[in-house]
């Protein structure tokens, strides 16, 4: 390999690393802000509901405890007909194993940034896959929400395009 090719490859690798570092920082900022809003319930609920990407918060029993409007729009569920607590995450149904692993690992305090997801809403019970309004969500961030004593009490999935 000539020196010019090596130099070009090194420059391209440096650019990829810079882009990955920026993306990681943006995800970290989003997670920190989300945790900050947990302290103020009414403001928190309002912000989450108007967040433009589908978001679901779930317990360690893999039961949903909160979803936002973008989630109900994307999945075409009607919360008047279905109680949110009735929707479960069924990890064995996940068509994408990285998503199933991230959902499990979140209760070990791990944050996962996922890409190239296939049919990510397949993990939820009670959601008719044929009625999904959008299959455009191919990325997700799964992160833990901790209590004051640093115990992970909930996980959050944010689906992105």
Residue, then its C-alpha position, 0 to 999 in steps of 0.5 A: x500500500x502506498x503512503x498516499x493510500x495509507x494516509x487517505x485511509x487514516x483520514x477516513x477512519x479519523x472522520x468515522x471516529x469523529x462522527x461516532x463520538x459526536x453521535x455518542x455525545x448527542x445520545x448521552x445528552x438526550x439521556x441526561x436531559x430525560x433523567x433530569x425531567x423525571x424529577x418534574x412529573x407534569x413537565x416530564x409528561x408533557x415533554x415526553x408526549x410531544x417528543x417526535x419519536x416513539x418512546x416507551x418506558x417499561x418496568x423490570x417485569x417488561x410491562x409498559x408503564x408509559x408511551x408517548x403520542x408518537x408511539x401510539x401513532x406509529x403502532x396504531x394502538x388506542x389507549x382508550x381500548x387498551x390499558x398501557x399496563x396490558x402491553x408487554x415486551x416479549x423478548x422472544x418475539x423480537x425479530x432483531x436479537x440486538x434489540x432483545x439483548x439491549x432490553x435485557x441489558x438495560x437492567x444491568x445499567x447498560x445503554x445501547x445504541x442500535x441501528x439497522x433494526x428489522x420490525x422493532x415493534x414486533x417485541x410488543x404484545x397486543x400490537x397488530x403488526x399489520x396495522x403499523x403505520x410506519x416501518x421507518x424506525x430502524x434505529x433505537x436507543x435503549x437506556x436505564x432510568x435509575x432511582x435515587x439509590x442508583x437502582x435501575x427501575x425502568x428502561x426506555x426505548x426511543x425509536x428513531x429513523 
